[in-house]
Amino acid sequence: MAAEESNTMNIGDRIRILRTNQKRTLQEVADGSELSKSMISKIENNKTVPSVAALIKIAHTLGTTISSLLETEAFLNAILTTKQKAEDNLRQTEKGYFFYPFGQEYHQKKMQPMLFVARKGEVKPHLLQHEGEEFIYIISGEMKMTVGEIDYHLKTGDSLYFNCLQKHGIMPISDEVHYLDIFV
């Protein structure tokens, strides 16, 4: 597929193509990612944007990485993303927070940095777990980050590094919180 064609693809399109190339059913991907068949269908038809945890589970089930599902172009050496581009292209998830995956154009990256924006009253309470490690840095605002049995109160400039196999979730404390989240 040409690079210009892949730029117009959504995450759901990439998941569907990868699944069908592997000759797998919606049910197989649903079972492997612990999501419902209807949720996988909604994602593949671009009717909903999955949470990052769901993307990680889908990627694992399909034998790929979250970065591969988010990539839009072939190999590049450096990717510049302006603040305006990131803010203008935030995507809302079913959990109520917004995210922007940096470096989408970079092929086979080893980490996935993302900008998250969460607003008080819009984020649904949730706890997720998936493979990998995560680093969170608060750009502005405050939030509660639950990791395992511990609640952390994170403020501007604070960071947290943890193993994602522990159940974790966020809840904004300030009206809005902006944070960088890097998945490995």
Residue pairs with C-beta under 8 A, 6 or more apart in sequence:
3 73
3 74
6 71
6 72
6 73
7 72
7 73
9 72
10 46
11 43
11 46
11 49
11 50
11 55
11 69
11 70
12 43
12 44
12 45
12 46
12 47
13 44
13 46
14 68
14 69
15 29
15 40
15 43
15 44
15 58
15 62
15 69
16 44
18 62
18 64
18 69
19 26
19 29
19 44
19 62
22 62
22 63
24 62
26 37
26 40
26 41
26 44
27 37
28 61
29 35
29 40
29 58
29 61
29 62
30 36
30 37
30 39
30 40
32 57
32 60
32 61
33 40
33 54
33 57
33 58
33 60
33 61
34 57
35 50
35 54
35 57
35 58
39 48
39 50
39 54
40 58
42 48
43 49
43 50
43 54
43 58
48 94
49 91
49 92
49 93
49 94
50 58
50 93
50 94
51 93
51 94
51 95
51 126
51 128
52 66
52 93
52 99
52 114
52 128
52 181
52 183
53 128
53 129
53 130
55 66
55 69
55 70
56 66
56 130
56 131
56 132
56 164
56 183
57 130
58 69
59 65
59 66
59 68
59 69
60 130
60 131
65 108
65 112
66 112
66 183
67 103
67 106
67 108
67 109
67 110
67 111
67 112
68 108
70 101
70 104
70 112
71 104
71 105
71 106
71 107
71 108
71 109
72 104
72 105
73 104
73 105
73 107
74 107
75 107
76 105
76 106
76 107
79 102
79 103
79 104
79 105
79 106
81 102
81 103
86 100
86 102
86 115
87 100
87 115
89 100
90 98
90 99
90 100
90 115
90 117
91 98
91 99
91 100
92 98
93 99
94 124
95 123
95 124
95 126
96 118
96 119
96 122
96 123
96 124
97 116
97 117
97 118
97 119
97 122
97 123
97 170
98 116
98 117
98 118
99 114
99 115
99 116
99 117
99 181
100 114
100 115
101 112
101 113
101 114
102 113
102 114
102 115
103 109
103 112
103 113
110 184
111 182
111 183
111 184
112 182
112 183
112 184
113 180
113 181
113 182
113 183
114 180
114 181
114 182
114 183
115 139
115 178
115 179
115 180
115 181
116 170
116 177
116 178
116 179
116 180
116 181
117 176
117 177
117 178
118 143
118 170
118 171
118 172
118 176
118 177
118 179
119 172
119 175
119 176
120 172
120 173
120 174
120 175
120 176
123 170
123 171
123 172
125 169
125 171
126 169
127 146
127 167
127 168
127 169
128 167
128 168
128 169
129 164
129 165
129 166
129 167
129 168
130 164
130 165
131 164
131 165
132 164
132 183
132 184
133 161
133 162
133 163
133 164
133 183
133 184
134 161
134 162
134 164
134 168
134 181
134 182
134 183
134 184
135 159
135 160
135 161
135 180
135 181
135 182
135 184
136 145
136 154
136 159
136 160
136 161
136 179
136 180
136 181
136 182
137 158
137 159
137 179
137 180
138 154
138 155
138 156
138 157
138 158
138 159
138 177
138 178
138 179
139 156
139 178
139 179
139 180
140 156
140 176
140 177
140 178
141 156
141 172
141 173
141 174
141 175
141 176
141 177
141 178
141 179
142 153
142 154
142 155
142 156
142 172
142 173
142 174
142 177
143 154
143 170
143 171
143 172
143 173
143 174
143 177
143 179
144 151
144 152
144 153
144 154
144 170
144 171
144 173
145 151
145 152
145 154
145 160
145 168
145 169
145 170
146 152
146 167
146 168
146 169
146 170
146 171
147 160
147 162
147 166
147 167
147 168
148 166
148 167
148 168
152 160
153 173
154 160
154 179
162 168
164 183
170 177
